[in-house]
Amino acid sequence: MEMGFFAPRHMDIGGGAAARIAVLLGRFGLSRPLIVTDPVMVKLGLVRRITDPLEAAGIVCTIFSDTVPEPVDTVVEAGVAIARGGAFDCLIGFGGGSPIDTAKAINILLAAAPSARMRDFKVPVAADTAALPLIAVPTTAGTGSEATRFTVITDTETDEKMLIAGLGALPLAAVVDYELTMSVPPRTTADTGIDAFTHALEAYVSRRANPVSDAYARSAMRLIGANLRKVWQTPQDRDAREAMMLGATLAGLAFSNASVALVHGMSRPIGAHFHVPHGMSNAMLLPAVTRFSLNAALPRYAESARLAGFARADDADQLAGARLIEALEAINAELEVPTPQGFGVARADWDALLPKMAEQALASGSPGNNPAVPDAAEIVK
Ligand code: NAD
């Protein structure tokens, strides 16, 4: 067997970790950060959880807060201009997956020629070079971006949600503090939680899974399976929030190495064309894609159901697989995941774009990691 394993060099994990960020920067000899975040983080005062301790340590913080959910290339380019204009020695991505991914993308473009565009780095190109050390501080328990070698950026000219992969997108360090997630609203709690479960499940059934990614995926499914409904029902349950945050990061480590599969391949075009939040479009697809793929990797899907607590330890594979699909459907119902039409997508627009979305899904490469590899017609179906 041949395998590699990628992970940030340091991860400070636990309640209150954000307050120690100056110590972390000091360990790497960094003192001039550009903080990449979104307007909500500034408005809620959440970004002060890192700027206060940094400023107390004498570190001047510059904030770029113009990032948007499901980030786009034009915002990345605006961030590159800010980064080129200052003498920064590191980037801090602070927020959900969107600001963290924006920080990663800024970092990759910053290392390239001024004429380079984001689309020059989409897969299958290896985006291995970045300009500065990057520290990721997630405020949602979902994407795992703090631990991955990916960033996802939409091309505003083609409406393609591009997967960009390589060492250039891997953070040097991450601060994983569940206390930052206590204010996440219910809809985003649900979407990001299902996103994290999807990462762990897709990593576990991926054709590129390996023994190390399996260990992370298994731990993640245990944590998320036991706590996903709890954070929806009781958002102030600190133990559940902590478990979800850890689960999301472990799932990130898993899929960063095993890759995601068909759900993600199909989800990105839905997000790009219809602006459905990433976790929600994953959730819309997860039961149907699992049903399509089940028999191609039945023992692994069955084991996932047992790990997540959706099946009993002594359930046979076929029964455990059926229970997995039932549980995913029940979670979508309880967590009020809409259908595309329920989200507001017009049926005619949806039908018209299906062939293009299937083509884009296949081009991303992610469906090729799925236990059952579909063709375009099966994706449309
Ligand atoms: P997000 O970053 O878009 O945030 C969603 C909303 O929640 C925003 O309005 C944000 O301001 C708000 N929010 C975030 N944290 C909050 C908090 N603590 N309190 C209150 N509000 C808060 O959502 P996300 O799901 O974390 O990230 C989605 C993006 O991540 C997508 O673009 C997706 O493609 C990408 N993604 C990247 C990877 C990767 O490996 N790089 C993996 C999966 C998804």
Residues whose N, C-alpha, C, O or C-beta is under 5 A from the ligand:
A	BS01	NAD	D38 V40 P69 E70 P71 G95 G96 G97 S98 P99 D101 T139 T140 G142 T143 G144 S145 T148 F150 T151 V152 L180 T181 S183 V184 P185 T188 T192 H278 G279
